[in-house]
Amino acid sequence: MAEDRGSSFLGGLLIGVFVGFVVGVLYAPRSGEETREILTEKAKEFGEETREIITEKAKEFGEKTKDFVEETKSKGRNLLTGKGVEIQEEETPKKS
């Protein structure tokens, strides 16, 4: 009996989606070409906005990581020098 309800619901849902799609296409105020142009433009805008947000978040993450590493390095140095361990500075190669 539960399977009948699930099948009925799924069938009704699919019919509803199909009817909605047909009504939407029939009453669309623009031609298909205009709609595709608008969708393409919106997709490009979305892509640019997404790229900007990801770039900004990546920079923030990089700065936070750099700060964390420097803080951890400082704490480690303080811990070791407090125990009388001599630390030699090693120059880190920089990427260009």
KOLZAPA-372021 format. One record per residue (C-alpha): x, y, z. Coordinates in pm, whole numbers, padded with zeros to 5 digits, always signed. Example, Ala and Ser with C-alpha at 12.3 -4.5 7.8 and 13.67 -1.06 7.14 Angstrom:
+01230-00450+00780/+01367-00106+00714/
This chain:
+00000+00000+00000/+00289+00235+00076/+00436+00153-00264/+00109+00262-00430/+00127+00600-00257/+00491+00645-00358/+00416+00552-00719/+00113+00782-00728/+00310+01070-00581/+00600+01018-00823/+00364+00992-01119/+00182+01308-01013/+00509+01489-00962/+00635+01396-01308/+00308+01500-01470/+00319+01830-01279/+00675+01900-01390/+00588+01821-01751/+00273+02039-01749/+00466+02323-01586/+00738+02299-01848/+00488+02302-02136/+00295+02598-01993/+00621+02785-01932/+00737+02732-02290/+00401+02827-02437/+00376+03149-02238/+00741+03255-02256/+00757+03624-02357/+01085+03578-02547/+01203+03367-02833/+01430+03073-02768/+01729+03262-02904/+01669+03558-02672/+01628+03324-02377/+01954+03147-02461/+02136+03481-02488/+02004+03590-02149/+02098+03257-01992/+02447+03276-02144/+02495+03630-02013/+02374+03534-01665/+02599+03226-01663/+02901+03444-01752/+02812+03693-01477/+02773+03409-01229/+03109+03265-01334/+03286+03600-01293/+03129+03662-00952/+03218+03310-00841/+03577+03352-00960/+03608+03683-00769/+03468+03531-00449/+03695+03225-00473/+04000+03443-00538/+03917+03665-00240/+03857+03366-00010/+04179+03200-00128/+04378+03516-00047/+04216+03537+00298/+04293+03169+00360/+04653+03221+00247/+04698+03515+00483/+04544+03326+00776/+04766+03026+00703/+05075+03244+00681/+04987+03411+01013/+04925+03071+01175/+05259+02934+01052/+05446+03242+01174/+05275+03224+01513/+05346+02851+01547/+05706+02905+01440/+05746+03180+01701/+05592+02967+01976/+05818+02676+01886/+06124+02899+01884/+06032+03043+02225/+05976+02696+02365/+06308+02566+02237/+06515+02869+02335/+06364+02853+02683/+06513+02503+02712/+06857+02623+02602/+06838+02488+02246/+07018+02695+01986/+06818+02753+01668/+06979+02819+01333/+06776+03022+01087/+06724+02848+00758/+06638+03064+00462/+06322+02954+00288/+06339+02955-00093/+06089+03196-00242/+05873+03103-00536/+05859+03350-00821/
